């Protein structure tokens, strides 16, 4: 029979054993993998200060707030984070340079919840854009990192609205850029919708109303622009292409472009100005609908900033095609359906699915390129 002393010692041991917590499965996984529980934290952004350090946040909730003059925001959450906007972000008039708000999270899922990022553009607009007059912060919004960006309205940007400088596969979908207020007295200028300098990017189902390019692709490869709606803009552009910039592997499909000066453009800086060691290649236009254009339905030029001048030769253009479904272009009476102004173009370009009508017809100076098929 055990002694009283043995029984007391056994009881004490059991008490200590029960008091030591046993790790739950998640804790064991953390210890094995080195993951940090802080990275599962949900964080709220309701001011500039609260956005300062989101590195440990895997879920970020943005509520409504106003950004004071002189302040900018960078949202850098943990890789794989979700960022959800539940109210409008409004920017006071500022002398800060752009971007005013930067999303810089890898593998992010950003959902704007159909709320606004409001730049109060009317406080800056003077008809001069970024060429003079009141200093205008630009770009207004910057997408860095990579992932999915969706369901937000960028409202009244002072100048260029969204700059895309992502570093991995990115989808930008169902975003509205609304600078329609800039049409009043023609005060809005240089209000590009999306400026892209990145690869592996898809823009889909976005809506842009503005006074400059709906989309401008300045550099990058494997880029899809699809199912967009562009109103009153300068259309969808590749360029302007400057020195050491290349664009390749672009598909522009099923977009609706209404009104404005241009429909589709490829614009390369004239060699005496800027563009050397640059190129544009492998571009497909498919099933776009373009109407109400007042200057050029389709413009491919190496004379930029001139529309049709003395083309440069430092940035070759090759493999431009209208295939896969008819792209229809309708221009006003004083506009051109198609102008090609080449100093260094080559190859056979298949325009079989281009149907451009109206206006003053076409001007083609294709250099060493051969244009095959199409109506223009």
C-alpha positions as CSV (number, residue, x, y, z in Angstrom):
1,X,0.0,0.0,0.0
2,X,1.4,3.4,-1.0
3,X,2.4,5.7,1.7
4,X,0.7,9.0,2.4
5,X,3.9,10.8,1.2
6,X,3.8,9.0,-2.1
7,X,0.2,10.0,-2.7
8,X,1.0,13.6,-2.0
9,X,4.0,13.6,-4.3
10,X,1.9,12.1,-7.1
11,X,-0.9,14.6,-6.7
12,X,1.6,17.5,-6.9
13,X,3.0,16.1,-10.1
14,X,-0.4,15.8,-11.7
15,X,-1.2,19.4,-10.7
16,X,1.9,20.7,-12.4
17,X,1.2,18.6,-15.5
18,X,-2.4,19.9,-15.9
19,X,-1.2,23.5,-15.5
20,X,1.1,23.4,-18.5
21,X,-0.9,24.3,-21.6
22,X,-0.8,21.8,-24.5
23,X,-0.2,23.6,-27.9
24,X,-3.3,23.5,-30.2
25,X,-2.8,22.4,-33.7
26,X,-2.3,25.9,-35.0
27,X,0.3,26.7,-32.5
28,X,2.2,23.5,-33.3
29,X,2.0,24.4,-37.0
30,X,3.4,27.9,-36.2
31,X,6.3,26.4,-34.3
32,X,7.0,24.0,-37.1
33,X,6.8,26.6,-39.9
34,X,7.9,29.7,-38.2
35,X,4.8,31.7,-39.1
36,X,3.7,34.6,-37.0
37,X,0.3,34.9,-35.5
38,X,0.5,38.7,-35.9
39,X,0.2,38.2,-39.7
40,X,-3.3,37.0,-39.2
41,X,-4.3,40.3,-37.6
42,X,-7.2,42.4,-38.9
43,X,-6.3,46.1,-39.0
44,X,-8.5,49.2,-39.5
45,X,-7.3,52.2,-41.5
46,X,-9.3,55.3,-40.6
47,X,-6.5,58.0,-40.9
48,X,-3.1,58.5,-42.4
49,X,-1.4,57.5,-39.1
50,X,-3.3,54.2,-38.9
51,X,-2.0,53.3,-42.4
52,X,1.7,53.8,-41.4
53,X,2.5,50.2,-40.5
54,X,0.4,47.4,-41.9
55,X,3.2,44.9,-42.4
56,X,1.6,42.5,-39.9
57,X,-1.9,42.7,-41.2
58,X,-3.5,40.0,-43.3
59,X,-6.9,41.8,-43.5
60,X,-7.2,45.5,-43.7
61,X,-10.5,47.4,-43.4
62,X,-10.5,51.0,-44.8
63,X,-13.3,53.1,-43.3
64,X,-14.3,56.6,-44.5
65,X,-11.8,59.4,-43.8
66,X,-10.2,62.5,-45.2
67,X,-6.5,62.9,-46.0
68,X,-5.3,66.3,-44.9
69,X,-3.2,68.7,-47.1
70,X,0.4,67.6,-47.5
71,X,-0.2,64.0,-46.5
72,X,0.1,60.8,-48.7
73,X,-0.8,57.2,-48.0
74,X,1.0,53.9,-48.7
75,X,-0.9,50.7,-47.9
76,X,1.7,47.9,-47.5
77,X,0.1,44.9,-45.8
78,X,1.3,41.3,-45.4
79,X,1.7,39.3,-48.5
80,X,-1.6,37.7,-49.4
81,X,-3.6,40.3,-47.5
82,X,-7.2,41.3,-48.3
83,X,-7.9,45.0,-48.3
84,X,-11.5,46.0,-48.1
85,X,-12.8,49.6,-48.4
86,X,-16.1,50.3,-46.5
87,X,-16.2,54.1,-47.0
88,X,-14.9,56.9,-49.2
89,X,-11.3,58.2,-49.0
90,X,-11.3,62.0,-49.7
91,X,-8.2,64.1,-50.3
92,X,-8.0,67.7,-49.3
93,X,-6.3,70.1,-51.7
94,X,-2.6,69.5,-51.4
95,X,0.8,70.6,-52.7
96,X,2.1,67.1,-52.2
97,X,3.4,65.4,-55.3
98,X,1.8,62.2,-56.5
99,X,1.1,59.4,-56.0
100,X,-1.3,60.5,-53.2
101,X,-2.3,56.9,-52.4
102,X,-0.2,53.8,-53.2
103,X,-1.3,50.2,-52.9
104,X,1.9,48.2,-52.4
105,X,1.1,44.6,-51.2
106,X,2.1,41.4,-52.9
107,X,-0.6,38.9,-53.9
108,X,-3.3,41.4,-52.7
109,X,-7.0,41.2,-53.0
110,X,-8.3,44.8,-52.9
111,X,-12.0,45.3,-53.0
112,X,-13.1,49.0,-53.0
113,X,-16.7,48.0,-52.2
114,X,-18.0,50.5,-54.9
115,X,-16.7,53.4,-52.7
116,X,-14.8,56.4,-53.9
117,X,-11.2,57.6,-53.8
118,X,-11.9,61.3,-54.3
119,X,-9.1,63.6,-55.5
120,X,-11.2,66.8,-55.6
121,X,-9.8,67.5,-59.1
122,X,-12.0,70.6,-59.5
123,X,-9.7,72.4,-57.0
124,X,-6.8,72.0,-59.5
125,X,-8.3,71.9,-63.0
126,X,-7.4,74.9,-65.1
127,X,-7.4,73.5,-68.6
128,X,-3.6,73.2,-68.6
129,X,-3.2,69.7,-67.0
130,X,0.4,68.9,-66.2
131,X,1.8,71.3,-68.8
132,X,1.4,74.4,-66.6
133,X,-0.9,76.4,-64.4
134,X,-1.7,75.0,-60.9
135,X,0.6,72.2,-59.7
136,X,-1.3,68.9,-59.9
137,X,-0.2,65.8,-58.0
138,X,0.1,62.9,-60.4
139,X,-0.5,60.1,-60.6
140,X,-3.3,60.2,-58.1
141,X,-3.4,56.4,-57.4
142,X,-0.6,54.0,-57.8
143,X,-0.9,50.2,-57.9
144,X,2.3,48.4,-57.0
145,X,2.9,44.9,-55.6
146,X,0.6,42.6,-57.5
147,X,-2.8,40.8,-57.3
148,X,-6.4,41.8,-57.9
149,X,-7.8,45.3,-57.7
150,X,-11.5,45.7,-58.1
151,X,-14.7,47.6,-57.4
152,X,-13.7,51.2,-56.6
153,X,-14.4,54.6,-58.2
154,X,-11.4,56.9,-58.7
155,X,-13.2,60.2,-58.7
156,X,-12.0,63.6,-60.0
157,X,-8.3,63.0,-60.1
158,X,-6.2,66.2,-60.4
159,X,-4.4,64.8,-63.5
160,X,-3.5,61.2,-64.3
161,X,-5.8,58.9,-62.4
162,X,-4.2,55.4,-61.9
163,X,-0.6,54.3,-62.5
164,X,0.0,50.6,-62.8
165,X,3.5,49.6,-61.8
166,X,2.9,46.1,-60.6
167,X,5.5,43.4,-60.3
168,X,3.6,40.2,-60.8
169,X,0.4,38.8,-62.4
170,X,-2.3,41.4,-61.9
171,X,-6.0,41.7,-62.7
172,X,-7.7,45.2,-62.5
173,X,-11.4,44.7,-62.9
174,X,-14.7,46.7,-62.5
175,X,-13.0,49.9,-61.6
176,X,-14.5,53.3,-62.6
177,X,-12.5,56.4,-63.3
178,X,-14.9,59.3,-63.3
179,X,-13.5,62.6,-64.4
180,X,-16.7,63.7,-66.2
181,X,-16.8,66.8,-64.1
182,X,-13.6,67.9,-65.9
183,X,-15.6,68.4,-69.1
184,X,-17.1,71.6,-67.6
185,X,-15.5,74.5,-69.5
186,X,-12.9,72.0,-70.7
187,X,-10.9,72.4,-67.4
188,X,-9.8,68.8,-67.0
189,X,-6.7,67.8,-68.9
190,X,-4.1,65.0,-68.8
191,X,-6.6,62.9,-66.8
192,X,-5.4,59.5,-68.1
193,X,-7.5,56.6,-66.8
194,X,-4.8,53.9,-66.6
195,X,-1.1,54.4,-67.3
196,X,0.6,51.0,-67.5
197,X,4.3,50.3,-67.1
198,X,4.2,46.6,-66.1
199,X,3.9,43.1,-67.5
200,X,1.3,40.4,-67.0
201,X,-1.5,42.8,-66.5
202,X,-5.2,42.4,-67.4
203,X,-7.6,45.3,-67.4
204,X,-11.2,44.1,-67.6
205,X,-14.6,45.6,-67.4
206,X,-13.4,49.0,-66.3
207,X,-15.2,52.2,-67.1
208,X,-13.4,55.5,-67.9
209,X,-14.8,59.0,-68.5
210,X,-12.0,61.5,-68.9
211,X,-10.2,64.0,-71.1
212,X,-7.1,62.0,-72.1
213,X,-6.1,58.4,-72.8
214,X,-8.5,55.9,-71.5
215,X,-5.5,53.5,-71.3
216,X,-1.9,54.2,-72.1
217,X,0.6,51.3,-72.2
218,X,4.0,52.8,-71.8
219,X,6.1,49.6,-71.4
220,X,5.5,46.0,-70.7
221,X,4.5,42.6,-72.1
222,X,1.6,40.2,-71.9
223,X,-1.0,42.8,-71.4
224,X,-4.8,42.4,-72.1
225,X,-7.2,45.3,-72.3
226,X,-10.7,43.8,-72.6
227,X,-14.4,44.7,-72.2
228,X,-13.6,48.3,-71.3
229,X,-15.9,51.3,-71.7
230,X,-14.2,54.6,-72.6
231,X,-16.1,57.8,-73.1
232,X,-14.9,61.2,-74.3
233,X,-11.3,60.1,-74.0
234,X,-8.3,59.8,-76.3
235,X,-9.0,56.1,-76.7
236,X,-6.7,53.2,-76.0
237,X,-3.0,53.9,-76.7
238,X,0.3,52.2,-76.8
239,X,2.7,54.9,-75.8
240,X,3.9,57.3,-75.9
241,X,7.0,55.2,-76.4
242,X,10.2,56.8,-75.2
243,X,13.8,55.6,-75.2
244,X,14.5,52.1,-73.9
245,X,10.8,51.3,-73.6
246,X,9.4,48.2,-75.2
247,X,5.8,47.0,-75.5
248,X,5.0,43.5,-76.8
249,X,2.3,40.8,-76.5
250,X,-0.8,43.1,-76.2
251,X,-4.4,42.1,-76.9
252,X,-7.0,44.8,-77.1
253,X,-10.4,43.2,-77.3
254,X,-14.2,43.9,-77.1
255,X,-13.7,47.5,-75.9
256,X,-16.3,50.2,-76.5
257,X,-14.8,53.7,-77.2
258,X,-17.2,56.5,-77.7
259,X,-16.5,60.2,-78.6
260,X,-13.1,61.9,-78.1
261,X,-10.3,62.7,-80.4
262,X,-8.9,59.2,-81.0
263,X,-10.0,55.6,-81.0
264,X,-6.9,53.4,-81.1
265,X,-3.3,54.7,-81.2
266,X,0.3,53.6,-81.3
267,X,2.4,56.6,-80.6
268,X,6.2,56.6,-80.7
269,X,8.3,59.6,-79.8
270,X,10.1,61.1,-82.9
271,X,13.7,60.0,-82.8
272,X,15.1,63.5,-82.7
273,X,13.1,64.0,-79.5
274,X,13.3,60.9,-77.4
275,X,12.7,57.4,-78.7
276,X,15.8,55.2,-79.4
277,X,16.4,51.5,-78.5
278,X,12.6,51.0,-78.1
279,X,10.0,48.9,-80.0
280,X,6.4,47.9,-80.3
281,X,5.5,44.4,-81.5
282,X,2.8,41.7,-81.4
283,X,-0.4,43.7,-81.0
284,X,-3.8,42.3,-81.7
285,X,-7.0,44.3,-81.9
286,X,-10.2,42.2,-81.7
287,X,-13.9,43.1,-81.8
288,X,-13.7,46.6,-80.6
289,X,-16.5,49.1,-81.2
290,X,-15.4,52.7,-81.8
291,X,-17.6,55.6,-82.7
292,X,-17.9,59.4,-82.7
293,X,-14.2,60.0,-83.1
294,X,-13.4,63.6,-84.2
295,X,-9.7,63.3,-85.4
296,X,-8.3,59.8,-85.9
297,X,-10.1,56.5,-85.7
298,X,-6.8,54.5,-85.8
299,X,-3.5,56.2,-85.7
300,X,-0.1,54.5,-85.8
301,X,2.7,57.1,-85.7
302,X,6.4,57.4,-85.1
303,X,6.2,61.2,-85.2
304,X,4.7,61.8,-81.8
305,X,3.9,64.4,-80.5
306,X,2.8,65.1,-84.0
307,X,0.0,63.0,-85.3
308,X,1.4,62.8,-88.9
309,X,4.7,64.4,-89.4
310,X,8.3,63.3,-90.0
311,X,8.6,59.9,-88.4
312,X,11.6,58.7,-86.4
313,X,13.4,55.4,-86.9
314,X,14.7,54.5,-83.5
315,X,11.7,52.5,-82.3
316,X,10.6,49.8,-84.8
317,X,6.9,48.7,-85.0
318,X,6.2,45.2,-86.1
319,X,3.3,42.6,-86.2
320,X,0.2,44.8,-85.7
321,X,-3.0,42.9,-86.5
322,X,-6.8,43.4,-86.6
323,X,-7.9,39.7,-86.3
324,X,-10.2,37.4,-84.3
325,X,-13.4,39.5,-84.9
326,X,-14.3,42.7,-86.5
327,X,-13.2,46.0,-85.0
328,X,-15.6,48.7,-86.3
329,X,-14.6,52.3,-86.4
330,X,-16.9,55.2,-87.2
331,X,-15.4,58.7,-87.4
332,X,-16.9,62.2,-87.9
333,X,-16.8,64.0,-91.2
334,X,-13.5,65.9,-90.5
335,X,-11.7,62.9,-89.1
336,X,-9.5,60.2,-90.7
337,X,-10.4,56.5,-90.5
338,X,-6.8,55.2,-90.5
339,X,-3.4,57.0,-90.5
340,X,-0.1,55.1,-90.6
341,X,3.0,57.3,-90.3
342,X,6.0,55.0,-90.2
343,X,9.8,55.5,-90.4
344,X,10.7,52.0,-89.1
345,X,7.8,49.6,-89.6
346,X,8.1,46.1,-91.1
347,X,6.4,42.8,-91.7
348,X,2.9,41.9,-93.0
349,X,0.1,43.4,-90.9
350,X,-3.2,41.6,-91.1
351,X,-6.0,44.2,-91.0
352,X,-8.7,41.7,-92.3
353,X,-11.0,42.5,-89.4
354,X,-10.8,46.3,-89.5
355,X,-13.9,48.0,-90.8
356,X,-13.4,51.8,-90.6
357,X,-15.9,54.2,-92.2
358,X,-16.7,57.9,-92.5
359,X,-14.6,61.1,-92.5
360,X,-11.8,61.9,-94.9
361,X,-10.5,58.4,-95.5
362,X,-7.0,57.2,-94.8
363,X,-3.3,58.1,-95.2
364,X,-0.9,55.2,-95.2
365,X,2.9,55.7,-95.2
366,X,3.8,52.2,-93.9
367,X,7.6,52.2,-94.6
368,X,8.5,48.5,-95.0
369,X,5.3,47.1,-93.6
370,X,2.6,45.6,-95.8
371,X,-1.0,46.2,-94.9
372,X,-3.2,43.3,-95.8
373,X,-7.0,43.3,-95.9
374,X,-9.5,45.5,-94.1
375,X,-11.9,48.3,-95.0
376,X,-10.8,51.9,-94.3
